[in-house]
Amino acid sequence: MATLSDVATRAGVSVSAVSRVLSEKPGVRVSVATRQRIHDAAKELNYRPNFTARALKSSRTHAVGLVVPGVTNAIFAELMRGVEEEARTKDYMVLIASTERLPEGEESIPRLMGEGRVDGVLVQFGDHLSGDDLRTVTDSGLPVISINTINPGKGGSVRVEDEAGMRLATEHLIELGHTRIGYAGGVPTSESGQRRLAGFLEAMAAAKLTVEPELVTDFGYYPKQGAQALDAMAELSTPPTAVVVANINAAHGVLSEARRLGIRVPEDMSIVAMHDTWTAEIAWPPLTCVRLPLYELGRAAMASLWEIINSGTAEDRVIADPAPELIVRESTAPPAR
C-alpha cells in the first residue's frame, strides 16, 4: 500500500506538502502545477488515506451516519445519492442505516450511532420513531442535521418545499375541472404531512372550493394506509372525482384499492401524488406526480452537517431550487361529464 512518502517521492515534493494538499487544508501555498502533480502521483500509486491514523490525530472518524426509515424505499434513493456524492467531496464516508426492521422497544438510534463511530448524524425521521428516539439523537452531543423535520435549537435542519409541491398537485386537478377533491395525507404527527396538508388547503381556498372534512384523511404514507384512505372516501354517498395523495407509496395503495373496488383511473377518479420515483412510471396507469429536489436535499443536508462538524453551527435550510415540478402521466384527466 502506497504511503505519503511514496507520493512525495513520485511528485518530487515534501511529505508535508503532500499531506496538506491531499487533506485540503486551507491556506496551502503550492502552485497549481504542483498541486496537480501531487494528485496525479496519488492516483498513479492508488494512494488511500490512513483513516485510522487520521482519526487518532484529529479525533475524527471522517464518517457520518445517515438514518432513513427504509433503504429499499424508492423515495430515499435520490436523497441517499445526494448525501453520498456531497460526502465524497468532503472526504467523508457515509454509514447508512434503516430503522424499519429494528425490533420495537430496542434503543435503535443509540445502536446505530455507536460510540464515537461517526462525527455526525443525518436523520430522516419516520412516522414510527418515538419521542425518546428523537431526544436521543438531538441530545447525543454529536452534530445532527434533521431532514424534513425542524428541531429548534437542536442542530440544524434541511427540508424541501412540501407546501409548494402540494399546491402544484392540487392546482393541476383544479385546472382539469375537478371540484370535489379528496386528500390522503400522512399521520397528524408528521411535520411533512402537516405542511402538505397546508398546501392542499391553500390551493383549494385560492380556487374558492369547499374542503369537506370527510374527504380529508390522515392514515399515513404506506400503501395499506393509502388503500384505507380510498376505502373511507369510496363509502361516501358522493365520492370525490380526484384524490391528492401526500406520498407516492400511499398512492400505490390508492391505485390498487381503486382497481379492487372497480373504480376506473382516470375515468372515474384521477390520482396525483407527491414524489416522483421509478415506481410511478411502471404503475398502471402511470401516476401523475410532483417531483421534489431530493438529490439536492441530500447534498444540502451533508453540506450542513459538515458545517456543524467544522464550525459548530448551521442554519435551517429550505431547498427551493429546483422548484417542485409536476410530471403529468395517465392517472389524471378531466372529470367525467
Secondary structure by P-SEA (a helix, b strand, c coil): cccaaaaaaaacccaaaaaaaaaccccccccaaaaaaaaaaaaaaccccaaaaaaaacccccbbbbbccccccccaaaaaaaaaaaaaaacbbbbbbbccccccccaaaaaaaccccccbbbbbccccccaaaaaaaaacccbbbbccccccccccccccaaaaaaaaaaaaaaaacccbbbbbccccccaaaaaaaaaaaaaaaaacbbbbccccccccccaaaaaaaaaaaaaccccccbbbbccaaaaaaaaaaaaaacccccccbbbbbccccccccccccccbbbbcaaaaaaaaaaaaaaaaaccccccccccccccbbbbbccccccccc
